[in-house]
Amino acid sequence: SYFLITNKRLSYLINKKEANSISTSNNSIVSSDDFKTYSKIIESQINILIPLNYEHNIETKSMHKNGSYLYAQGVISSRKNNNLYFDIILKDDKSYSLIVNDTEYIKR
């Protein structure tokens, strides 16, 4: 009987958690044409916030949109240094947040 009571409690908690985690966001996948366009915007925004030179290559690996926000992840590679990994958020095509290897840069 202990097992049945515990099992019922666990299933109740799981169902409750699933009900509470329902999101009403409108995440959308970015088309390949938009991916190219946003990648160029991201590259320009990163170059504004962080002084890079011609040896660095910025490559966006993934992105998705949620309303007026665009979330993207990628890598800044260099022939001389280790790769730097970035997470960037654009709001209306302007940098809102940029994190590179756990350091946050915000345009002011």
N, C-alpha and C positions, 0 to 999 in steps of 0.2 A: 504494500500500500504506500510506503514511503516513496518508492520509485514512481508510482503513478502520480502522486501529488507533486513531486519535484518536476516531473516531465511536463505536467500541466502548467506549472508556474513558469518554467523555461519557455514553453511555446507561447504563453501569454506575453512575456517580456519581449520575445523576438517579434511577435506580431505588432506589439505596441511600438517598438523601435522602428519597424518598417513604416508604420503609419506616420510617425513623427518625422521621418527623414524624407518624406515626399517633397520635392522641390517644384516651385512654379516658375523656375527660370526658363529662358528661351534660348538655351545653348544651341548654336548652329555651327555646322561644319563649314569651313571656308572653301569656296570653289578653287580650282587650280589657277585660274586667271587672277582671282583676288589674292591667292596665296603669294603669287609673284609680286603683285602690287604692294601688298602689306610687307613683304620681305624687304623691298626697297625702302619703304617708310621706316621700318625697324632699323635697317642699316644706317640710315641718315640720322635717326634719333640717337642711336648708340654713339655714333661719331660726334654728335653734339655734346653728349654727356661725359664721354670718356675720350681722352686724347689717344687716338690710335694712329698708326702709320701705315704705309703701303704694304708692310709685311703681314698685316693681320687680315684674316678673311672671316667675315661674319656670315654664318649659315643658320637660317631658321629651320628647325627640325619639325615643329608642330605648332598649330594654332587653332583656336576656336573663338567664336564671338558669343557674347551674351549682352544683348541690348547694344548700347553704344560703346561697350568695352570689348577690346580684343586682347586675348591672352596668348602669349607665344613663348616657346622655349627654343633654345638653340645653343650654338657653340661659337666661340671666337677662337680661331686657330692661328698659330704662328709657326713659322719654320724654326724659330729660335727658342721659343718658350713653350711651356705646357699649355694645353687647352684651357680656356676659361668658359664656364657654362653660365648661361644667362636665362633669366625669366623676366619678361617685360609685359607690362600692361599698357595698352594705348587706350585713351578715351578720346573719341572723336578725332582719331589719327594723330594725337599728340601724346608724348610720353607722360604717363601717370605714375608709373613705378618701374624701376629697373634694378634687378638684383644680379650681381655678377659674383660668383663664388662667395656667397653669403654676405656680401657688402652691398648695401642698398644705396642707389644714387637716384635722386629725385630732382628734376628740373625745377628751378625756382623762378 
